[in-house]
Amino acid sequence: MLIKSIEKFGKKILSLLESMGRAILFFLTGMMHIFTLPVQFAKIIDQTWFIGSKSIFVIILTGLFTGMVLGLQGYYSLVKVGSEAALGAAVALTLISELGPVFTAIMVTARAGSSMAAEIGIMRISEQIDALKTMHINPVRFLFSPRIIAAVISFPLLTALFDVVGIIGGFISGSIMLGINQHVYMDTVIQSIKIHDINLGFYKAFAFAVVTTTICCYRGYYTHLYSGFGARGVSLSTTNAVVQSCISIFVFDYIITFFWI
């Protein structure tokens, strides 16, 4: 009984190591083909439009209400200690260094990452990826490399948009609705933001772009190994891609914050 338990545990460890190795090779192959000529400008532009431009509305909406909630809760927390004038600084710093990149990555993963996993997963089970190999087209270069470039371009820009809209949302809650002086709010925002905080937010956005795109494309590309064939396999791959991406976002958020601070 003990031997069987050890065998099962060993198989799980070996399977995990194999999966990690395959994911690392997938990522390195995709990164290598970024610099392979000719550059796939058309696909990069198309993916940037899909990942970035089509996510603008959801980012604006999420950023606005996140900022408004921060302004509302921050006001009633700060007023207890007589520091409501610092509301602008609290909202801006929380958004720029933490909530902006994290919420942006989660929303883009939910909208675009799930689509990547499903699209590539369908290509796998319908043998389109095998057809690419037959035509001597590297499927990783064709499917993954343009997406990771587009994500690296889109995530920081969407994060910046989220931050700006969130600060405006905090202004609406704090100044327009709760009566904090408008000039005081904006002055504390300007005085509190340092280049150190902005860089932290952008570094997180870059890291989240690479991690989430890799996970989503990897899960779709290897649907047949982990989830099986058919519609159920694609649905499981898509679900796993989003869940694993969200978990990875929080893990890397902590790691980057720990070493940066």
C-alpha positions in Angstrom: 0.0 0.0 0.0 2.8 2.4 0.9 4.7 1.5 -2.2 1.7 2.2 -4.4 1.2 5.6 -2.7 4.8 6.4 -3.3 4.5 5.4 -7.0 1.4 7.6 -7.5 3.2 10.5 -5.8 6.3 9.9 -8.0 4.2 9.8 -11.2 2.5 13.1 -10.3 5.9 14.7 -9.6 7.3 13.4 -12.9 4.1 14.6 -14.8 4.4 18.0 -13.2 8.1 18.3 -14.2 7.4 17.1 -17.7 4.6 19.7 -18.0 6.8 22.5 -16.7 9.6 21.5 -19.1 7.3 21.4 -22.0 5.9 24.9 -21.1 9.4 26.4 -20.8 10.4 24.9 -24.2 7.2 26.3 -25.7 7.9 29.7 -24.3 11.6 29.7 -25.4 10.6 28.6 -28.9 8.0 31.3 -29.2 10.5 34.0 -28.0 13.2 32.7 -30.4 10.8 33.0 -33.3 10.0 36.6 -32.5 13.4 37.5 -34.0 13.0 35.2 -37.0 12.6 36.9 -40.3 10.3 37.8 -41.9 8.5 39.6 -39.1 4.8 38.8 -39.0 3.6 42.5 -39.0 0.1 41.7 -40.2 -0.6 39.1 -37.5 1.0 41.3 -34.8 -1.3 44.2 -35.7 -4.3 42.0 -35.9 -3.6 40.5 -32.4 -2.8 43.9 -30.9 -6.2 45.1 -32.1 -7.9 42.0 -30.7 -6.1 42.0 -27.3 -5.7 45.7 -26.9 -8.2 47.8 -28.8 -11.2 45.5 -28.2 -10.4 45.5 -24.4 -10.6 49.3 -24.1 -14.3 49.4 -23.2 -14.1 46.8 -20.4 -10.9 48.4 -19.0 -12.5 51.8 -18.9 -15.7 50.5 -17.2 -13.7 48.4 -14.7 -11.2 51.2 -14.0 -14.0 53.8 -13.5 -15.9 51.8 -10.9 -12.8 50.5 -9.2 -11.6 54.1 -8.7 -15.1 55.1 -7.5 -15.2 52.3 -5.0 -11.6 53.2 -3.8 -12.7 56.8 -3.4 -15.8 55.9 -1.4 -14.2 53.4 0.9 -11.0 55.4 1.2 -12.9 58.5 2.2 -14.8 56.8 5.1 -11.6 55.1 6.2 -9.4 58.3 6.2 -12.1 60.5 7.7 -11.9 58.4 10.9 -8.3 59.6 11.4 -8.8 63.1 10.0 -6.8 62.4 6.9 -9.4 62.7 4.2 -7.3 65.2 2.3 -4.9 62.3 1.4 -7.6 60.5 -0.5 -6.1 61.4 -3.9 -2.7 60.0 -2.9 -4.3 56.8 -1.5 -6.3 56.2 -4.7 -3.5 57.0 -7.1 -0.9 54.8 -5.4 -3.2 51.9 -4.9 -4.2 51.9 -8.6 -0.7 52.6 -10.1 1.3 50.1 -8.1 -1.2 47.4 -7.4 -4.8 47.3 -8.6 -4.2 48.8 -12.1 -1.9 46.1 -13.5 -3.6 43.2 -11.6 -7.2 44.1 -12.6 -6.1 44.9 -16.2 -4.4 41.5 -16.5 -7.4 39.6 -15.1 -9.9 41.4 -17.3 -7.8 40.9 -20.5 -7.2 37.3 -19.6 -10.9 36.7 -19.1 -11.7 38.4 -22.5 -8.8 37.7 -24.8 -6.8 34.9 -23.0 -9.8 32.6 -23.0 -10.3 33.2 -26.7 -6.7 32.4 -27.4 -6.9 29.1 -25.6 -10.2 28.1 -27.2 -9.0 29.1 -30.7 -5.7 27.3 -30.6 -7.4 24.3 -28.8 -9.9 24.0 -31.7 -7.1 24.2 -34.2 -5.4 21.3 -32.3 -8.4 19.0 -32.2 -9.3 19.8 -35.8 -5.8 18.9 -36.9 -5.1 22.4 -38.3 -1.8 22.5 -36.3 -0.7 19.2 -37.9 -1.6 20.7 -41.3 0.7 23.7 -40.5 3.5 21.3 -39.8 2.8 19.5 -43.0 3.2 22.8 -44.9 6.5 23.4 -43.1 5.1 26.3 -41.1 6.2 26.4 -37.5 2.9 26.4 -35.5 4.5 28.0 -32.4 5.9 30.9 -34.5 2.6 31.2 -36.4 0.2 31.0 -33.4 2.2 32.1 -30.3 4.9 34.6 -31.2 2.6 37.3 -32.6 0.3 37.0 -29.6 3.0 37.5 -27.1 4.3 40.6 -28.9 0.8 42.0 -29.1 0.2 41.3 -25.4 3.5 43.0 -24.4 2.4 46.1 -26.4 -1.2 46.1 -25.1 -0.9 45.3 -21.4 1.1 48.3 -20.3 -1.1 50.7 -22.4 -4.3 49.2 -21.0 -2.8 49.4 -17.5 -2.0 53.1 -18.0 -5.6 53.7 -19.2 -7.0 51.8 -16.2 -4.9 54.0 -13.8 -6.0 57.3 -15.4 -9.7 56.3 -15.5 -9.5 54.9 -11.9 -8.1 58.2 -10.6 -10.9 60.0 -12.4 -13.4 57.6 -10.7 -11.9 58.4 -7.3 -12.2 62.1 -8.1 -15.9 61.6 -8.9 -16.5 59.8 -5.6 -14.3 61.9 -3.4 -14.6 65.4 -4.8 -17.9 65.6 -6.7 -20.0 63.2 -4.5 -18.4 63.6 -1.0 -17.1 67.2 -1.2 -13.4 66.9 -0.9 -11.7 70.0 -2.4 -11.0 69.3 -6.1 -7.7 71.1 -6.1 -6.5 69.2 -2.9 -7.5 65.9 -4.5 -5.5 66.4 -7.7 -2.6 68.1 -5.9 -2.1 65.1 -3.6 -2.4 62.8 -6.7 0.4 64.7 -8.4 2.6 65.0 -5.3 2.3 61.4 -4.3 3.1 59.7 -7.7 6.8 58.9 -8.2 8.5 57.3 -11.1 9.4 54.4 -8.9 5.6 53.6 -8.5 4.9 54.0 -12.2 7.8 51.7 -13.1 6.5 49.0 -10.7 3.1 49.1 -12.4 4.6 48.8 -15.8 7.0 46.0 -14.9 4.1 44.1 -13.5 2.1 44.7 -16.7 5.0 43.3 -18.8 5.3 40.2 -16.6 1.6 39.5 -16.6 1.5 39.9 -20.4 4.2 37.3 -20.9 2.9 34.9 -18.2 -0.8 34.9 -19.1 -0.3 34.8 -22.9 2.1 31.8 -22.5 -0.3 29.9 -20.3 -3.3 30.5 -22.5 -1.6 29.6 -25.7 0.2 26.6 -24.1 -3.0 25.2 -22.7 -4.7 25.5 -26.1 -1.7 24.1 -28.0 -1.5 21.0 -25.9 -5.2 20.5 -25.4 -4.9 16.9 -26.6 -2.4 16.0 -23.9 -4.3 17.4 -20.9 -8.0 17.6 -21.7 -8.5 15.2 -24.6 -10.2 15.7 -27.9 -13.6 17.2 -28.7 -15.6 20.1 -27.4 -15.2 19.1 -23.8 -11.5 19.1 -24.2 -11.4 22.6 -25.5 -13.8 23.8 -22.8 -11.6 22.3 -20.1 -8.4 23.8 -21.6 -10.0 27.2 -21.8 -11.2 27.0 -18.2 -7.8 25.8 -16.9 -6.0 28.5 -18.9 -8.0 31.3 -17.3 -7.8 29.8 -13.8 -4.0 29.2 -14.0 -3.4 32.6 -15.5 -5.3 34.4 -12.7 -3.4 32.4 -10.0 -0.1 33.2 -11.8 -1.0 36.9 -11.8 -1.4 37.0 -8.0 1.8 34.9 -7.5 3.9 37.0 -9.8 2.3 40.2 -8.3 3.6 39.2 -4.9 7.1 38.1 -6.1 7.6 41.4 -8.1 6.3 43.5 -5.2 8.5 41.7 -2.7 11.7 42.2 -4.6 10.9 45.7 -5.8 10.1 47.0 -2.3 
